């Protein structure tokens, strides 16, 4: 299988100076962990959802860091994360799985 395109990670967040790159990198690393997990060939949707829940909880935990840096996980960030998750699901052939369900634990 072709590697996931690095350029698809959080494009909108990286192009918007409102979001500190070092914090966007932390979200990217969490998304990359999902990609690495899916590259193992895992297709059990319960296990995949468990990984997405864990990732989303960790993103939730970053909110204070964003606030401390005069930023926040808001509409642009939410859309960018959701779009990246959608690209990941599509890339690994699970594009029929709902993005909103994948990031259901979000509080942003």
Buried (B, 14 or more C-beta within 10 A) or exposed (E): EEEBEEEBBBEBBBEBEEBBEEBBBBBBEBBBBBBEBBEEEEEEEEEBBEBBBBBBEBBBEBBEBBEEEEBBBEEBBBEBBBBBBBBBBBBBEBEEBEBEEBBEBBEB
